[in-house]
Amino acid sequence: MYLLEHAMLNLGKNKGRNMLLLGITFAIITAIVVALSIFNATNLVIEETRTSLQSAVRIVPQMQTLGETGGTGGGQMITGQAAQNQATFTAEQFSDFANSDFVLGWDLQDTPRGTDAVFYLVSPLLLSDFEAELREKGLPENYAVRTDEAAFASIVAPVESLQSLAITFLAVVVVLGGVIMALLSVIAIRERKYEIGVLRAMGLKKRKVAFVIWAENVIITGFCFVLGMAAGNFLSQPISDNILAGQILSNADGESTATTLAERLASESADALSTENFSENLQIDILINATTALQILAISLLLASLVGIISVSQITKSEPIKILMERT
């Protein structure tokens, strides 16, 4: 208890140095809160989008050659309108296809080439099992059961870019922040060399002196953690919205001349899996849950502990008599 009281007194005595360390630690923890909360939120959005889009599948004609369907070689590719003119399925056939343990529900659609359907799987991982079941029910080989991978990639591309920025920023903040805090700690220990020498000369063991220094770092980090959580929670949402808007705009410009699978399917049928509105209305809600808070606390304490270790290494380099003689 005495050691903690001494640590608190030291924080009050060295206000200038401690305020500098407090300000830097606060900035580091705030940046960690912003980066880690955005990373965790984007990861959740990607998983939810994957489950939502990749669980919805359609039966579509696939490109093939006449040689593959019974020709004698050199086959001719069947694409575009030729593929669309192939026979479609009836509502009764689609109903039979939907009668599966792998399907949660399904929707019928009227398209220029006939009746179409979207099947919603229990899990995206069941796609191959569902397709195998449809083959057993008579689905021709020239039809494929597909998810809209291009639509998924188009939607999550800005989110993945934001996630990548967040994790890169987090790594940079942790590394540079740790280096800055370590340098400040070394400077502080050198300034307090005489004080440490007196404590050691009075009989305080190295580990107890080290505990005092460590306790000071933890107290400062804990205070900054509270302030940083509040500031980071306030800043995370607007920062995320601005970066995501830029990523969506950049992604749209990059794909302006390309035709995605979703657009091709839409040109062939009235596809219910529209991704345009999804992308335009995409928003990431940044919420700092208990898991994220614990991760931030763990990183903060890790930094404080590393700084404490560096401080301890400085303390143990000199004996108290030598320190006092240098002061004299």
Secondary structure, DSSP 8 states (H G I E B T S, - for coil): -HHHHHHHHHHHH-HHHHHHHHHHHHHHHHHHHHHHHHHHHHHHHHHHHHHHHHTEEEEEE--EEGGGGT--SS--EE-HHHHHTS----HHHHHHHH-STTEEEEEEEEETTEEEEEEEES-GGGHHHHHHHHHHTT--TTEEEE--HHHHHHHHHHHHHHHHHHHHHHHHHHHHHHHHHHHHHHHHHHHTHHHHHHHHHTT--HHHHHHHHHHHHHHHHHHHHHHHHHHHHHHHHHHHHHHHHHHHHHHHHHTTT---HHHHHHHHS--S---HHHHHT--------HHHHHHHHHHHHHHHHHHHHHHHHHHTTS-HHHHHHHH-
